[in-house]
Every structure is written in C-alpha cells, then in structure tokens.
C-alpha cells in the first residue's frame, strides 16, 4: 500500500465476504449487518445472491 502512487478508497460497507455480506460495525450497537444491508440496498448495490 505504501508504494502505491494512487490510493484506492472503498467505503467499508462496500467490502463483502466471498460467502456473504461479511461483518460491519457501523451504525447502532448490535445492528451492524442490518445497517450494512440497508446501505447497500439504498445504493442499489446489493446483488440478490447475497440475500
């Protein structure tokens, strides 16, 4: 990463696991995946294969 002249910035809710949504600690305590799912649905970026 330090040698990369062009840093890549990806919002953390956009990072998904190979076998599902993965984890997320944003939002209200205990509602991380619910918040992540809402953000992805709101952006129209949640593929049906991840439901």
Phi, psi and omega per residue, in radians:
X1 nan -0.683 -3.092
X2 -1.153 -0.488 -3.127
X3 -1.535 -0.110 -3.103
X4 -1.359 2.071 -3.137
X5 -1.295 -0.299 -3.140
X6 -2.125 1.745 -3.120
X7 -1.232 2.492 3.081
X8 -1.763 2.248 3.135
X9 -2.028 2.071 -3.137
X10 -2.156 2.136 3.083
X11 -0.993 2.384 -2.998
X12 -1.057 -0.488 3.125
X13 -1.269 -0.218 3.115
X14 -1.509 -0.144 3.134
X15 -1.503 2.092 -3.125
X16 -2.099 2.747 3.108
X17 -1.444 2.858 3.120
X18 -1.208 -0.350 -3.084
X19 -2.065 0.389 3.129
X20 2.693 -2.788 -3.089
X21 -1.268 -0.483 -3.069
X22 1.412 -2.842 -3.117
X23 -1.708 2.948 3.088
X24 -2.889 2.291 -3.114
X25 -1.930 0.146 3.136
X26 -1.372 2.853 3.107
X27 1.486 -2.833 -3.108
X28 -1.193 2.628 3.125
X29 -0.972 2.206 3.104
X30 1.450 0.017 -3.113
X31 -2.123 0.486 -3.054
X32 -1.005 -0.949 -3.111
X33 -1.183 -0.587 3.074
X34 -1.085 -0.755 3.103
X35 -1.131 -0.771 -3.141
X36 -1.072 -0.805 3.131
X37 -1.052 -0.742 -3.137
X38 -1.103 -0.793 3.140
X39 -1.042 -0.798 -3.134
X40 -1.162 -0.694 3.096
X41 -1.154 -0.734 -3.138
X42 -1.050 -0.638 3.123
X43 -1.462 -0.120 -3.098
X44 1.239 0.506 -3.036
X45 -1.983 0.180 -3.107
X46 -1.710 1.825 3.104
X47 -1.128 2.571 -3.122
X48 -1.099 -0.392 -3.133
X49 -1.217 -0.230 -3.137
X50 -1.670 0.025 -3.126
X51 -1.280 nan nan
